[in-house]
Amino acid sequence: MQFLVYDPNFDPENATPPPPEFMAEMGKLIEDATRAGVLVTTGALQPQGTRLKLSGGKFTVTDGPFIELKELLAGFAVIQVNSLEEAIEWSKRFRLIVGDGESEIVQLFGPEDFGHE
């Protein structure tokens, strides 16, 4: 099972650069998660995007932003675990490093989640 984990309340306008101690702790967590085979990827979204639309056989390309992306600017992680409970445990480790706040955990579905007929 894959889960997307991010902080839905991150405020990039009031964020300060993290201290070296924070970066060391986060590096250790990323190393642990990678070694355990849990971490699929980490990243962040740009505040703007491009929308591709097909209608009546014609493509339209429009520059964004389209949705409120500020929540994901801080970054996200995609983790591969066996259950929601395991995703929660890894997310607790992350939250202990970053401190008070919320993490949202959303299951991702891919081809492996749908049976073959």
Order of alpha helices (4+ residues) and beta strands (2+ residues): beta-alpha-beta-beta-beta-beta-alpha-beta
